[in-house]
Amino acid sequence: MNTFVSIFGAILIVLGFLLVLQTEWFLENLGRIEWAEAKFGSEGGTRFFYKVLGLIFIFLGLTMVFGLFGDIVLWILSPLIPKQ
């Protein structure tokens, strides 16, 4: 199971780098996102969204590769989890 998580994390890192470096390719092939254009500005909102999504993928992938994903999820959700 740990190997699968590491491999999935590495795939997320590669996909994130591709999203950040090849934003124009994704824009041409996937099209514009109307929500991103409305919220982040016209003619650049979708590009910005793809770059931010890529950075999130890189961060999540790194946490999976280094085995920190579960700890970070527990830290974020700790206010919602009752203490024993």
C-alpha positions in Angstrom: 0.0 0.0 0.0 2.8 2.4 0.8 4.4 1.8 -2.6 1.1 2.5 -4.3 0.8 5.8 -2.5 4.4 6.8 -3.4 3.8 6.0 -7.0 0.5 7.9 -7.1 2.3 10.9 -5.4 5.0 10.8 -8.1 2.3 10.8 -10.8 0.7 13.8 -9.1 4.0 15.6 -9.0 4.6 15.1 -12.7 1.1 16.1 -13.6 1.5 19.2 -11.5 4.7 20.2 -13.2 3.0 19.7 -16.6 0.1 21.9 -15.5 2.4 24.7 -14.5 4.8 24.5 -17.4 2.4 23.7 -20.2 -0.6 25.8 -19.2 -1.2 27.0 -22.7 -1.4 23.4 -24.0 -4.0 22.6 -21.4 -5.9 25.8 -22.2 -6.0 25.0 -25.9 -7.1 21.3 -25.4 -9.4 21.6 -22.4 -10.8 25.1 -23.0 -11.6 28.0 -20.7 -13.2 27.6 -17.3 -16.0 30.2 -17.0 -15.9 30.1 -13.2 -12.2 30.9 -13.2 -12.5 33.6 -15.7 -15.3 35.3 -13.6 -13.4 35.0 -10.3 -9.8 35.5 -11.3 -10.2 38.0 -14.2 -10.8 37.7 -17.9 -8.2 36.4 -20.4 -6.0 35.0 -17.6 -8.2 33.4 -15.0 -8.1 30.0 -16.5 -4.3 30.1 -16.9 -4.0 31.1 -13.2 -6.4 28.4 -12.2 -4.4 25.7 -14.0 -1.2 26.9 -12.4 -2.6 26.9 -8.9 -4.1 23.5 -9.5 -0.7 22.3 -10.6 0.9 23.7 -7.5 -1.7 21.9 -5.3 -1.0 18.7 -7.2 2.8 19.1 -6.6 2.2 19.8 -2.9 -0.1 16.8 -2.4 2.2 14.5 -4.4 5.2 15.5 -2.3 3.3 14.8 0.9 2.4 11.4 -0.4 5.9 10.6 -1.5 7.4 11.6 1.9 4.6 9.9 3.9 3.2 13.1 5.4 -0.2 13.1 3.7 -2.1 11.3 6.6 -0.5 13.6 9.2 -1.4 16.7 7.3 -5.0 15.5 6.8 -5.4 14.7 10.5 -3.9 18.2 11.4 -6.4 20.0 9.1 -9.3 17.9 10.3 -8.3 17.9 14.0 -10.8 20.6 15.0 -13.6 18.4 13.6 -12.5 15.2 15.3 -13.6 14.7 18.9 -10.8 14.2 21.5 -10.8 11.0 23.5 
